[in-house]
Amino acid sequence: MSGAADPPIPGQTSTGSKRAEALFGTLPGPRAMTRSEGCRVWDETGRPLIDMGMALGAVALGYGHPAVVTAVAQAARSGGVSSLPPVIEGALAERLLTWVPGGEAVRFLKTGAEAVAAAVRMARVVTGREAVLTCGYHGWLDWCQASPGVPEADRQLHRALRFNDLTDLDAALAESTPPAAIVVEPVVEDPPDSAWLAAVRRLATGHGAALIFDEIKTGIRFGPGAPPAATV
């Protein structure tokens, strides 16, 4: 891309979080990468950079980790995507349940946004309600957004909460109809206040709402449910 016209992609990326202004604000920074390895990426000029974001935390083991590359290549050779569910999918589900205390079932989905939307839909079926309270970023689908193009009826069913704010949590529950679910990112820029997180759990139960955690840090990356460090 160096010296060439920008590609016909709005914002230069198909993911809003990778826009230059989202990453660097008004500061200058690299616009695109040509390759990545370990904790480094190489920009369009060939300059190596340490990636502090690591794909917004998605790449915990580093780019191109040998064990991951080997496993991906093996899955491609064995034709892992087919008309039937692979045996290894069931094995992974059983392993996940050993890592998540109280876990009973596993559902695999293709994206985080799709997974949370599915959880919210199930909460609406179980509770018979439609309103949802959220705290954090849960994707770009209509149920959790107030951006242009989202129908007003969808916006009315959603209310955002302020992170670590007990007063706002109480106000939201008092102002809205009983919610089907409270959806939170337990860890955003900072760890959650223990009193706030306990209140979210208590109030969700008290109001008959599902409590949905939208992220993997507290369930997989650290804490009681984290898998052994040697497991890939």
Secondary structure, 3 states (H helix, E strand, C coil): CCCCCCCCCHHHCCCHHHCHHHHHCCCCCCCCEEEEEECEEEECCCCEEECCCCCCCCCCCCECCHHHHHHHHHHHHCCCCCCCCCHHHHHHHHHHHHHCCCCCCCCCCCCHHHHHHHHHHHHHHHHCCCCEEEECCCCCCHHHCCCCCCCHHHHHCEEECCCCCHHHHHHHHHHCCCCCEEEECCCCCCCCCHHHHHHHHHHHHHCCCEEEECCCHHHHHCCCCCCCCCCC
